[in-house]
Amino acid sequence: MSAVIRILGIDPGSIVTGWGVIECAGTRLSYIASGTIRTKRGAAPAEKLAQIYSGLTELLDTHSPDQAAVEETFVNANPRDALVLGQARGVALLAPASRGLTVAEYAANSVKKSVVGRGHADKQQVQSMVKILLPKCGDLKSDEADALAVAICHAHHAGHNSMIKRQKAS
């Protein structure tokens, strides 16, 4: 019998941060919860980061994940936008790490490839596949679907990595 691992997936954003919690038992995935953290329009940058941190720490308290996974920053043509997104991503890494959780990072293309089978899949394809893999998730906002996809990607990689460790130990 495989141990059950609870994973928090995070899709960081300065305005909307998506989150999703799944459980993984071997190859079986189960939907637990998902949603978004929305920052206040017009808030100062530091206040927005504090809102993201507060929302994530509340999720950590509520759902008690064993591990976390965060989507890496997509390279943006606008340097200011990339910097702002990088700050939100830093908070997304900090919150679970400050609780002692292992935090994995995955490039957007790796997440899409893991969930859809194509690294350049569009948001609709990701949303559709997440609904197939986690039928109890219901209708999802794109940020929620992306966060659940990050958690699914981590579950696939974590299972693969533990299998390799078992083979090396044999």
C-alpha positions in Angstrom: 0.0 0.0 0.0 1.4 3.4 -1.0 1.6 6.2 1.5 -0.7 9.1 0.9 1.1 12.4 0.1 -0.8 15.7 0.2 0.5 18.2 -2.3 -0.1 22.0 -2.6 0.3 23.3 -6.1 0.8 27.1 -6.6 0.5 29.2 -9.7 1.9 32.5 -8.5 0.6 35.9 -9.7 0.7 39.4 -8.3 -3.1 39.9 -8.8 -4.3 36.3 -8.8 -2.5 33.4 -7.2 -4.0 30.0 -8.0 -3.8 27.1 -5.6 -4.8 23.5 -5.6 -4.5 20.6 -3.1 -4.4 17.0 -4.2 -3.6 13.7 -2.6 -1.4 11.1 -4.3 -1.4 7.4 -3.3 0.9 5.6 -5.7 -0.6 6.5 -9.1 -4.0 7.5 -7.8 -4.7 11.2 -7.6 -7.6 12.7 -5.5 -8.9 16.3 -5.6 -9.0 18.0 -2.2 -9.6 21.7 -2.8 -8.6 24.6 -5.0 -9.1 28.3 -5.3 -7.5 31.7 -5.8 -5.9 34.4 -3.7 -6.9 37.8 -5.1 -4.9 40.9 -4.0 -6.7 44.2 -3.5 -6.8 46.4 -6.5 -4.7 49.5 -6.0 -2.8 48.1 -3.0 0.8 48.8 -2.6 3.2 46.1 -3.9 4.3 45.2 -0.4 0.7 44.9 0.8 -0.1 42.6 -2.2 2.8 40.3 -1.3 1.6 40.3 2.4 -1.9 39.3 1.2 -0.5 36.4 -0.9 1.7 35.3 2.1 -1.3 35.5 4.5 -3.5 33.5 2.1 -0.9 30.8 1.5 -0.2 30.4 5.3 -3.9 30.1 5.9 -4.1 27.3 3.3 -1.1 25.6 4.8 -2.9 25.6 8.2 -6.2 24.4 6.7 -5.0 21.7 4.4 -1.7 20.6 6.0 0.1 19.5 2.8 3.2 17.3 3.0 4.9 18.9 0.0 4.5 22.0 -2.3 5.1 22.7 -5.9 5.4 26.1 -7.6 5.3 27.0 -11.2 8.5 28.8 -12.4 8.2 32.3 -13.7 7.5 32.5 -17.4 10.0 34.8 -19.1 8.1 38.1 -19.9 9.1 40.7 -22.5 8.3 43.5 -20.0 11.1 43.5 -17.3 8.8 45.3 -14.8 6.1 42.6 -15.1 8.8 39.9 -14.8 10.1 41.5 -11.6 6.6 41.8 -10.1 5.8 38.2 -10.9 9.1 37.1 -9.5 8.3 38.8 -6.2 5.0 36.9 -6.0 6.8 33.7 -6.8 9.3 34.4 -4.0 6.4 34.6 -1.6 4.9 31.4 -3.0 8.3 29.6 -2.3 8.7 31.2 1.1 5.3 30.4 2.7 5.6 26.6 2.4 9.4 26.5 3.0 8.9 28.5 6.2 6.8 25.6 7.4 9.5 23.1 6.7 7.9 21.7 3.5 9.9 20.5 0.5 9.1 22.9 -2.3 9.6 21.8 -5.9 9.7 24.1 -8.9 8.5 23.3 -12.4 8.7 25.1 -15.7 5.4 25.8 -17.4 6.3 23.6 -20.3 7.1 20.7 -17.9 3.8 21.1 -16.2 1.9 21.1 -19.5 3.8 18.1 -20.8 3.2 16.2 -17.6 -0.6 16.9 -17.6 -1.5 17.2 -21.3 1.4 15.4 -23.0 2.4 18.5 -25.0 4.7 21.2 -23.6 3.0 24.0 -25.6 -0.6 23.1 -24.7 -3.0 26.0 -24.3 -4.9 26.9 -21.1 -8.1 25.2 -22.3 -6.3 21.9 -22.9 -4.7 22.1 -19.4 -8.1 22.8 -17.8 -9.8 20.0 -19.7 -7.1 17.4 -18.8 -7.2 18.5 -15.1 -10.9 17.9 -15.1 -10.3 14.4 -16.6 -7.6 13.5 -14.1 -9.5 15.0 -11.1 -13.2 14.6 -11.9 -14.4 15.9 -8.5 -12.8 19.3 -9.1 -15.9 20.7 -10.9 -15.6 24.0 -12.9 -12.3 25.7 -12.4 -10.9 29.1 -13.0 -7.8 29.0 -15.2 -5.5 29.9 -12.3 -7.0 27.0 -10.2 -6.5 24.6 -13.1 -2.9 25.7 -13.5 -2.2 25.2 -9.8 -3.7 21.8 -9.8 -1.7 21.0 -12.9 1.5 22.0 -11.0 0.5 19.6 -8.2 -0.2 16.8 -10.7 3.1 17.4 -12.3 4.8 17.1 -8.9 2.9 13.9 -8.1 4.1 12.4 -11.4 7.7 13.5 -10.8 7.7 12.5 -7.1 6.4 9.0 -8.0 9.1 8.7 -10.6 11.9 9.9 -8.3 10.8 7.6 -5.4 10.8 4.7 -7.9 14.4 5.5 -8.9 15.4 5.7 -5.3 13.9 2.3 -4.6 15.7 0.8 -7.6 19.1 2.3 -6.4 18.5 0.9 -2.9 17.9 -2.6 -4.2 
